[in-house]
Each structure stands twice: as C-alpha cells, then as structure tokens.
Amino acid sequence: MSGTQDRGEVPAARQGGQDAVQRPKLREVDFGPVENGVDYLRSVVSHLGWAKEPNPRDLKYAVLHLQAAVEVLLKARLQLEHWSLVFKDPGLATRQRFESGDFESCTTTAALARLKEIAGVAVDDKAAKSLAILAKWRNALQHYGLKAQSRAVEARAVQVLDFLLAFVHNQLMPALPEDQARHLDKELTYLRQQVLKVRTYSETRLKRLTGELAEHQARTVKCPQCGEWAVVVGEGWVRLSCRFCHTSWDDPAVLLIYYVLHHQVEPADVSEVCPACDEPGLLAGCTRIAAKPGDDVTLCFSCGTTFAELPATAEMWQVRGGSLADRQKLFGNGERRDAPGSDPSN
C-alpha cells in the first residue's frame, strides 16, 4: 500500500476507464410558454384541492401560481400576433432582448387591452374582474402579505381557471404542432376534471345557503371578494359579512366602499346619507341585487331600503328627523325594510 494511502488520504480519481467518476448529464430547463403556463395550472389545482379546506400555504401558492399562469398564457397569445407586444414599450423592443429575456414585460391589464385591440380577443367583464382581483392579491402577497378568506380565494380561482382553460383551448392550442396539441388536450382534460371537483364543492355549499337567503333577495348583493350573491345588507349599523366566504366589513359604509371599488362605481353615485335612516350607506342607481340581478337600483346598505327615485334635496331635508313612515311617503314605488327593532308608526 502506498504511503499516500497509509496517511489516510483519498487517492485521486483515475482518468478514464471503468473506475472513472461519471458525472450525471446535466438536464436543461426547457419550458415553452404554453407548457409553462399549464404546469402552473396543475400546481394551482393541486394546492386548492377539493376534498378538504386548503391551508394558508396552499392558498398562497394557488394565488401566486395562478397569477403566473395568467401572465404567461396571455403573453403567449400576444406573441402569436408579434413578439414585440409582450414588451412594456413595444417601440423599444429588439429581437436580441426578447430572446435573452432582458426586458420589462407588459402588465396583465396592458396584455388584456392589447389582446382586445390588436388580436381581437375579448375578455368578458366577469373574468376581467376576477383577473384584476387576482393581480391585487398577488401584489399583496409579494409586498406586504395577504389576508383573505379561503372560500373567496377558491371562488375567484375557479372563475380564473375556467377562463384560462377555455383561453388555452381556443387561442393557443390551434397554433401548436399536432403532437404538442394532443398532449396539451390531455392536460386540459385532467385540469377540467379537477376544476369541476372544486366548483362542485363550492356549488354544494352555495345550495345550502339558498333557503337562508331566499327571503332576503331584495337586499342581497354580490360579495366584492368572492363574487357570490351572499351579502345581506340592511341589518342596521352593524358588522356585515358574506355568508359564503365569510369575509366581513366593520359597518355598511366600509362594505359600500369595497363594493364601489370593485364595481368601479363613480363617486358621484354615492350619497352622504339615506333619507330613510339618516345613515351614510346609500348607493344611488348603480347597485345590483339578487332579486333584480340585471337592473341597477338605488339601495341603502344600512337599512336595506330600495328607492324608485330619490326625493329632491329640499324634500330630503324637510323630512329629516321625522318618522320612518313619513319618509316612506317620498319613496314612490320603492321598497323598504324596517330597521331591526324599529316601529314605522313612531
């Protein structure tokens, strides 16, 4: 035995031959845009699950990966029109920067606008709202954290997943080679099955609320967080919550603010006070309620009164301080609900 080995040192590896150290061949990361986006979707459905309530970590990665899928897949469609469209400023685009990935890409909002205006691909309002909320949630997670109810995240995620699965099938798959298209079709089938399970689970929970909400249709609005018809207003100046996702708001005025921001209502439509209850919870001519989902109505988020038309300012001040019954005479064909514990005759 040599002196080197006697000293306990490791002998040098032989060059060549059977005893040479064989390093494993390094694998490359090779994800095309569509494959990459669909892989993110697989991650989303695995984190959402359907047989159990997702934990906070599941929801975190469901939001992050779903937004990543949105950005990748929308921009993949833009590239079919022209590669420069994925740049924040297409006028500064160069092929070298595009191929190296050394550029700032456009936002989701800009991608949607370019798809509509340049590619002729329109996105319906419901999907656009869910995409906007998802982007806000992702930004919150990235910068300062997110606080949201799991059911709200699930409901929005299903809406975005539905949109993306149809988008990939209709807008991206036709441009792929036949073998890739067949593989993608199998992936989409699997994803649709998983989304259906999550959606069915959500719909089962919604059905449980049907009886509970039936008598409150005239004062039930869509939740700004999950988008379900499950927020009953008109309970007075109390804390309100969505009966589906359990997101809550400190009082009717706070809910009204979130409702206005979500539905992009003009501030001029928000009245300072309701002529029926004297509380600042009135939204004039731009509220949708479950009883009339296709019509804009005037609704007080505090007392639940709907108005056929608002009385003139002078009339409102004339009855301010009067009885609830006196004020009701000004409401025309509107409907009202007495505040809890109130007596219209007093």
C-alpha positions in Angstrom: 0.0 0.0 0.0 1.4 3.4 -0.9 2.5 6.0 1.5 -0.2 8.3 0.4 -2.9 5.8 1.2 -1.2 4.9 4.5 -1.7 8.5 5.6 -5.4 8.2 5.1 -5.6 10.5 2.2 -8.2 9.8 -0.6 -6.5 8.7 -3.8 -7.0 10.8 -6.9 -9.7 9.7 -9.3 -8.4 7.8 -12.3 -8.8 9.4 -15.7 -10.9 7.2 -18.0 -11.5 3.5 -17.6 -14.3 1.8 -15.6 -13.3 3.4 -12.3 -13.5 7.0 -13.6 -16.1 9.2 -11.8 -19.1 9.5 -14.1 -20.9 12.9 -13.6 -24.6 12.7 -14.4 -25.6 14.6 -17.6 -27.0 18.0 -16.7 -30.6 18.5 -17.7 -31.8 21.7 -19.2 -34.8 23.7 -18.1 -36.9 23.7 -21.3 -40.4 25.0 -20.7 -42.2 26.6 -23.6 -44.7 29.4 -22.7 -47.8 27.3 -23.1 -46.3 24.3 -21.3 -45.0 26.6 -18.6 -48.4 28.2 -18.1 -50.3 24.8 -18.0 -47.8 23.5 -15.4 -48.6 26.4 -13.2 -52.3 25.5 -13.5 -51.5 21.9 -12.4 -49.9 23.4 -9.3 -53.0 25.6 -8.7 -55.5 22.7 -8.7 -53.2 20.6 -6.5 -53.0 23.4 -3.9 -56.7 24.1 -4.0 -57.7 20.5 -3.7 -61.4 19.8 -3.3 -62.0 17.2 -0.5 -60.5 19.4 2.3 -60.2 23.1 3.2 -56.9 24.5 1.8 -54.4 25.7 4.4 -52.8 29.2 4.2 -49.8 27.9 2.4 -52.0 26.2 -0.2 -53.8 29.4 -0.8 -50.6 31.4 -1.0 -49.2 29.3 -3.8 -52.5 28.9 -5.5 -52.7 32.7 -5.9 -49.0 33.1 -6.9 -49.0 30.3 -9.4 -52.4 31.2 -10.9 -51.3 34.8 -11.5 -48.1 33.5 -13.0 -50.2 31.3 -15.3 -52.3 34.3 -16.3 -49.3 36.4 -17.3 -47.5 33.5 -19.2 -50.6 32.4 -21.1 -51.9 35.9 -22.1 -48.4 36.9 -23.3 -48.1 33.6 -25.2 -51.1 34.7 -27.2 -49.7 38.1 -27.7 -46.5 36.5 -29.2 -48.7 34.9 -31.8 -49.5 38.3 -33.0 -46.0 39.7 -32.7 -43.2 39.1 -30.2 -42.8 42.9 -29.5 -46.3 43.1 -28.0 -45.0 41.5 -24.7 -42.7 44.4 -24.1 -43.9 47.2 -21.8 -43.0 49.6 -24.6 -43.1 47.7 -27.9 -41.4 50.7 -29.6 -38.2 49.8 -27.7 -38.3 46.1 -28.5 -35.4 44.4 -30.0 -35.1 40.7 -31.1 -31.9 40.3 -29.1 -33.5 41.5 -25.8 -36.6 39.4 -26.5 -34.6 36.2 -27.0 -32.4 36.8 -23.9 -35.4 37.8 -21.8 -33.7 41.0 -20.9 -36.7 43.3 -20.9 -39.6 44.6 -18.8 -42.8 43.0 -20.0 -46.3 44.5 -20.1 -48.8 44.2 -17.2 -51.8 41.9 -17.1 -54.0 44.9 -17.7 -52.0 46.0 -20.7 -51.9 42.4 -22.1 -55.7 42.3 -21.9 -56.1 45.6 -23.7 -53.7 44.6 -26.5 -55.4 41.3 -26.9 -58.7 43.1 -27.4 -57.5 46.0 -29.5 -54.8 44.2 -31.6 -55.6 40.5 -31.6 -59.4 40.8 -31.4 -59.6 38.6 -28.3 -62.2 40.0 -25.9 -62.5 39.0 -22.2 -65.9 39.2 -20.6 -66.4 41.5 -17.6 -66.7 38.8 -15.0 -63.4 37.2 -16.0 -61.7 40.6 -16.2 -62.9 41.5 -12.6 -61.6 38.2 -11.3 -58.3 38.7 -13.1 -57.9 42.2 -11.6 -58.6 40.9 -8.1 -56.2 38.1 -8.5 -53.5 40.5 -9.6 -54.1 42.6 -6.4 -53.9 39.5 -4.2 -50.6 38.5 -5.8 -49.2 42.0 -5.3 -50.3 42.0 -1.7 -48.6 38.6 -1.2 -45.4 39.8 -2.9 -45.1 43.1 -1.0 -46.9 43.1 2.4 -48.9 39.9 2.8 -52.5 38.9 2.1 -55.5 38.4 4.3 -58.4 36.7 2.6 -61.0 34.0 3.3 -60.2 30.7 1.7 -63.6 30.4 0.1 -63.2 33.8 -1.5 -59.8 32.6 -3.0 -61.4 29.4 -4.2 -64.3 31.1 -5.8 -62.2 33.6 -7.7 -59.6 30.9 -8.6 -62.3 28.8 -10.2 -63.5 31.7 -12.3 -60.0 32.4 -13.5 -59.3 28.7 -14.1 -62.4 28.5 -16.2 -61.3 31.4 -18.3 -57.8 30.2 -18.8 -58.8 26.6 -19.7 -61.1 28.0 -22.5 -58.4 30.6 -23.5 -55.7 27.9 -23.9 -58.1 25.6 -25.9 -59.4 28.3 -28.2 -56.5 30.7 -28.6 -53.3 28.7 -28.1 -53.8 25.1 -28.9 -54.7 25.6 -32.6 -51.2 27.2 -33.1 -49.3 24.2 -31.7 -47.9 21.3 -33.7 -50.2 18.3 -33.8 -48.2 16.2 -31.3 -48.0 19.0 -28.8 -51.7 19.8 -29.3 -52.6 16.2 -28.4 -50.5 16.3 -25.3 -52.0 19.6 -24.3 -55.5 18.3 -24.8 -54.9 15.5 -22.3 -53.5 18.1 -19.8 -56.6 20.3 -20.3 -58.9 17.3 -19.7 -57.2 16.5 -16.4 -57.4 20.1 -15.3 -61.1 20.4 -16.2 -61.8 17.4 -14.1 -60.0 18.9 -11.1 -61.7 22.3 -11.5 -65.1 20.6 -11.8 -64.5 18.9 -8.4 -63.6 22.3 -6.8 -66.6 24.0 -8.5 -69.0 21.2 -7.4 -67.8 21.5 -3.9 -68.4 25.3 -3.9 -71.8 24.8 -5.5 -72.8 22.4 -2.9 -72.0 24.9 -0.2 -74.0 27.6 -2.1 -77.0 25.3 -2.3 -77.0 25.1 1.5 -77.5 28.9 1.5 -80.4 29.0 -0.9 -83.1 28.7 1.8 -81.3 31.1 4.2 -81.1 33.8 1.5 -84.5 33.3 -0.2 -86.4 35.9 1.9 -83.6 38.5 1.6 -83.2 38.7 -2.2 -84.2 42.4 -2.3 -81.2 43.3 -0.2 -78.7 40.7 -1.1 -75.7 42.0 -3.1 -72.6 40.3 -4.7 -69.6 39.9 -2.4 -66.7 42.1 -3.5 -64.3 39.3 -2.6 -65.8 36.0 -3.8 -68.4 37.4 -6.3 -71.3 35.3 -5.0 -74.8 36.7 -4.2 -74.3 36.2 -0.5 -74.0 39.5 1.3 -77.2 40.6 3.0 -77.4 44.3 3.8 -80.0 46.3 5.7 -79.2 44.9 9.2 -78.6 48.3 10.6 -75.2 49.9 11.5 -73.5 46.6 12.4 -70.7 44.4 11.1 -71.6 42.7 7.9 -70.2 39.5 6.4 -70.5 37.3 3.3 -72.5 34.2 4.1 -70.5 32.2 1.6 -66.8 33.2 2.0 -67.2 34.8 5.5 -65.3 38.0 4.5 -66.5 40.7 6.8 -66.7 44.5 7.0 -66.9 46.7 10.0 -70.1 48.5 9.0 -72.3 49.2 5.9 -70.1 52.2 4.9 -67.0 50.1 4.7 -68.8 47.5 2.7 -70.1 50.2 0.4 -66.5 51.5 -0.2 -65.3 48.0 -1.2 -68.4 47.5 -3.4 -67.7 50.8 -5.2 -64.1 50.0 -5.7 -64.8 46.5 -7.0 -67.6 47.6 -9.4 -65.8 50.8 -10.4 -68.8 53.0 -9.5 -68.4 56.7 -10.0 -68.0 58.5 -6.6 -70.8 60.9 -7.5 -73.3 58.0 -7.2 -72.6 57.6 -3.5 -74.9 59.7 -1.4 -73.9 61.0 2.0 -77.0 59.8 3.8 -80.0 57.7 3.3 -83.3 59.7 3.6 -84.9 56.7 5.3 -82.4 56.0 8.1 -80.0 59.0 8.1 -77.0 56.7 7.8 -74.2 57.2 5.1 -74.9 53.9 3.3 -76.8 54.9 0.2 -75.6 53.9 -3.3 -77.7 55.6 -6.0 -78.8 53.9 -9.2 -75.8 51.5 -9.6 -76.4 48.6 -7.2 -77.3 45.1 -8.3 -79.5 42.9 -6.0 -80.3 39.2 -6.2 -84.0 40.0 -6.8 -83.1 42.0 -9.9 -79.6 40.9 -11.0 -79.9 42.6 -14.4 -81.0 46.0 -13.1 -79.3 48.9 -11.4 -81.2 50.0 -8.3 -80.7 52.6 -5.5 -80.1 50.8 -2.3 -79.2 51.7 1.3 -76.6 49.3 2.7 -77.7 50.3 6.2 -81.5 50.0 6.3 -82.0 47.9 3.2 -84.4 50.3 1.6 -84.6 50.5 -2.2 -85.8 53.6 -4.0 -87.8 54.0 -7.2 -86.3 57.5 -7.3 -84.6 59.7 -4.7 -86.6 62.7 -3.4 -85.3 66.1 -4.1 -82.7 67.5 -1.7 -85.1 70.0 -0.3 -87.7 67.3 0.4 -85.0 65.1 2.0 -84.1 67.9 4.4 -87.8 68.6 5.1 -88.4 65.1 6.5 -85.0 64.6 8.1 -85.7 63.9 11.7 -89.3 62.8 11.0 -90.7 59.3 11.5 -89.7 56.5 9.2 -93.3 56.3 8.0 -93.3 60.0 6.9 -90.1 59.4 5.0 -91.5 56.4 3.3 -94.1 58.5 1.6 -91.3 60.0 -0.5 -90.1 56.8 -1.8 -92.6 56.3 -4.6 -92.5 52.7 -5.8 -89.5 51.8 -3.8 -89.3 49.1 -1.2 -88.1 49.3 2.3 -87.3 47.1 5.2 -87.7 48.4 8.8 -84.5 48.5 10.7 -84.3 45.8 13.4 -86.3 46.9 16.4 -87.9 49.9 14.7 -91.6 50.9 14.6 -92.7 52.8 11.5 -95.5 54.3 13.4 -93.2 56.2 15.8 
